[in-house]
């Protein structure tokens, strides 16, 4: 049995008493690619951001700690340091070089005042190694704005990898990419997951990609988990239920 990298129990997320996530229970395992499937508004992005505390859960437990206890700056910083985030729109500083963007993945290891100084050489070399792993070492000193969409996404992956995370969360990382680039990005994420024994959670719309690259598929609808299966055991009825339109937000009773 694979070791757990993150557990979430009874997670709720409300926006002004409107339910965005409702009683989410899941365990994410090291070395496993978990795919979140669901229609737009199903709760995939909300769940990823909640696991990283970019959205603060209304109630529940993360790694057996009440979400209310992950409040101090140190606990929150430690939690985010272990969870690398890869965004659909990359969230890079385009005027900066690829290397500068990747080095931002190391800032969680330093105090605010120390982060204003240049990174130690060892950390700079680690960031160069991360760029090498995503095939962009030769682009290290190029500005991000000069890179293609697929290359920018790889810079985002390298930045997350530089954190040395236990879990990587990717929010629709292939949404704006062509099929060839999509396969490259998903293959790269899968390779990182297996070689580094990192837990990987990826939200997608494409069922074919989910079945090809996922070890496990979680279907979401209306902010709830409606199935959690291996790709081979996922039925057509469960897929239909995942993509059946449902209200995105519901008022709490």
C-alpha positions in Angstrom: 0.0 0.0 0.0 1.3 3.4 -1.0 2.0 5.9 1.8 -0.3 8.8 2.3 1.0 12.3 1.3 -2.2 14.2 2.3 -5.5 13.4 3.8 -8.6 15.5 3.8 -11.7 14.7 6.0 -15.1 16.4 6.1 -13.9 19.4 4.1 -16.4 22.1 3.5 -15.9 25.4 1.6 -18.5 28.1 1.7 -18.8 31.5 0.0 -21.2 33.6 2.0 -23.0 30.6 3.3 -23.2 29.1 -0.2 -21.6 25.6 -0.5 -18.8 25.2 -3.0 -17.4 22.0 -1.5 -19.5 19.6 0.6 -18.1 16.9 2.9 -15.0 16.1 0.9 -13.1 13.0 2.1 -10.0 11.8 0.3 -6.5 10.5 0.8 -3.8 11.4 -1.8 -1.0 8.8 -2.0 2.7 9.3 -2.8 3.7 8.1 -6.3 0.2 8.1 -7.5 -1.4 10.3 -10.2 -4.9 11.3 -9.2 -7.1 12.9 -11.9 -10.1 15.1 -10.9 -12.8 15.0 -13.6 -16.0 17.0 -13.8 -17.8 19.6 -15.8 -17.0 23.4 -15.4 -18.2 24.5 -12.0 -18.0 21.0 -10.5 -15.5 22.0 -7.8 -12.2 20.8 -9.3 -10.4 24.1 -9.0 -12.0 24.9 -5.6 -10.8 21.6 -4.3 -7.2 22.0 -5.5 -7.0 25.5 -4.1 -8.5 24.4 -0.8 -6.0 21.6 -0.4 -3.3 24.3 -0.8 -5.2 26.7 1.4 -5.4 29.3 -1.4 -9.1 28.8 -0.5 -9.4 28.5 3.3 -11.8 25.6 4.2 -14.8 26.5 6.2 -14.4 23.4 8.3 -12.8 20.0 8.2 -9.4 18.4 8.8 -6.2 18.3 6.8 -3.6 15.6 7.8 -5.6 15.1 11.0 -5.4 18.7 12.0 -8.4 20.9 12.2 -8.3 23.5 9.4 -8.7 26.2 12.1 -5.4 25.2 13.5 -3.5 25.8 10.2 -3.8 29.5 10.9 -0.4 30.7 12.1 1.9 32.0 9.5 4.4 29.2 10.1 1.9 26.4 9.9 0.4 27.8 6.7 3.8 28.4 5.2 4.9 24.8 6.0 1.7 23.4 4.5 2.1 25.4 1.3 5.8 24.6 1.1 4.9 20.9 0.8 2.2 21.5 -1.8 3.5 22.7 -5.2 0.9 24.4 -7.3 0.7 24.5 -11.1 -1.8 26.9 -12.6 -3.8 26.9 -15.8 -2.6 30.4 -16.6 0.9 29.7 -15.5 1.0 32.6 -13.0 4.6 33.6 -14.0 6.2 37.0 -14.1 6.7 37.3 -17.9 9.3 40.0 -17.8 11.6 37.9 -15.7 13.7 35.0 -16.9 12.7 31.4 -16.6 15.3 30.9 -13.9 14.1 33.8 -11.8 10.6 32.4 -11.9 11.8 28.9 -10.9 13.8 30.4 -8.0 10.6 31.7 -6.5 9.8 28.1 -5.7 12.6 28.3 -3.1 11.4 31.4 -1.2 9.3 29.4 1.3 12.6 28.1 2.8 13.8 31.5 3.8 12.6 34.3 6.1 11.2 37.5 4.5 14.4 39.5 5.0 16.6 36.7 3.8 14.5 36.3 0.7 15.4 39.8 -0.4 19.0 38.7 -0.9 20.2 36.4 -3.8 19.6 32.7 -3.3 22.5 30.6 -2.1 24.4 28.9 -4.9 23.1 25.5 -3.9 19.5 26.7 -4.4 20.3 28.3 -7.7 21.9 25.0 -8.9 18.8 23.1 -7.7 16.6 25.5 -9.8 18.8 25.0 -12.9 18.5 21.2 -12.4 14.7 21.6 -12.3 14.7 23.5 -15.6 16.9 20.7 -17.0 14.4 18.1 -15.9 11.6 19.8 -17.8 13.9 20.3 -20.9 14.4 24.0 -20.6 18.0 24.4 -19.3 18.9 26.2 -22.5 16.0 28.7 -21.9 17.1 29.5 -18.3 18.1 33.1 -19.1 15.3 33.9 -21.6 12.3 36.0 -20.5 9.1 34.0 -20.0 7.3 36.3 -22.4 9.5 34.9 -25.2 8.5 31.3 -24.5 5.6 29.3 -26.0 2.6 28.3 -23.9 3.9 24.8 -23.5 7.3 26.1 -22.4 5.7 28.5 -19.9 3.8 25.6 -18.4 7.0 23.7 -18.0 8.6 26.6 -16.2 5.6 26.5 -13.9 6.3 22.8 -13.3 9.9 23.5 -12.6 9.0 26.1 -10.1 6.7 23.7 -8.2 9.4 21.0 -8.4 12.0 23.4 -6.9 9.9 23.5 -3.7 10.7 19.8 -3.1 7.0 19.2 -2.4 5.3 16.1 -1.1 2.3 16.8 -3.4 1.8 18.7 -6.6 -1.5 20.1 -7.6 -2.1 21.0 -11.3 -5.2 23.0 -12.2 -6.1 22.1 -15.8 -2.5 22.4 -16.9 -3.3 21.5 -20.6 -6.4 23.7 -21.0 -4.7 26.0 -23.5 -2.3 23.5 -25.2 -2.5 21.5 -28.4 -2.7 17.7 -28.2 1.0 17.1 -28.7 2.0 19.6 -26.0 -0.7 18.2 -23.8 0.8 14.7 -24.0 4.2 16.2 -23.3 3.0 18.0 -20.2 1.0 15.1 -18.8 3.9 12.7 -19.5 6.3 15.0 -17.7 4.1 15.3 -14.7 3.6 11.5 -14.6 7.4 10.9 -14.8 8.0 13.4 -11.9 5.4 11.7 -9.8 6.9 8.2 -10.3 10.6 9.1 -10.2 10.3 11.4 -7.1 7.5 9.5 -5.4 5.4 12.7 -5.3 1.7 12.6 -5.0 0.2 14.3 -8.1 -3.4 15.7 -8.4 -4.4 17.0 -11.8 -7.8 18.5 -12.8 -8.8 17.8 -16.4 -11.8 17.9 -18.7 -10.5 15.3 -21.1 -11.6 11.7 -20.2 -9.2 10.1 -22.7 -6.2 11.8 -21.1 -7.5 11.0 -17.6 -7.7 7.3 -18.4 -4.3 7.3 -20.1 -2.3 9.1 -17.4 -4.3 8.6 -14.2 -3.7 5.8 -11.6 -7.0 7.0 -10.1 -9.9 9.1 -11.2 -12.1 11.1 -8.8 -15.4 12.4 -10.3 -16.8 15.6 -8.9 -20.3 17.1 -9.4 -21.8 20.0 -7.5 -18.9 20.2 -5.1 -19.2 16.5 -4.0 -17.2 13.4 -4.8 -19.4 11.0 -6.7 -16.9 8.4 -7.7 -13.3 7.4 -6.8 -12.1 4.6 -9.1 -9.2 3.2 -11.1 -9.5 4.1 -14.8 -10.2 0.5 -15.7 -13.1 0.2 -13.3 -14.8 3.6 -14.1 -18.2 2.8 -15.7 -20.0 4.8 -18.4 -22.8 5.5 -15.9 -20.3 7.0 -13.4 -18.8 9.2 -16.2 -22.3 10.3 -17.2 -23.1 11.2 -13.6 -19.8 13.2 -13.4 -20.8 15.3 -16.4 -24.5 15.7 -15.6 -25.1 19.4 -15.0 -25.7 20.3 -11.4 -26.0 23.6 -9.5 -22.5 24.9 -8.8 -23.4 26.5 -5.5 -26.1 25.5 -3.0 -27.2 27.3 0.1 -26.4 25.6 3.3 -29.4 24.3 5.2 
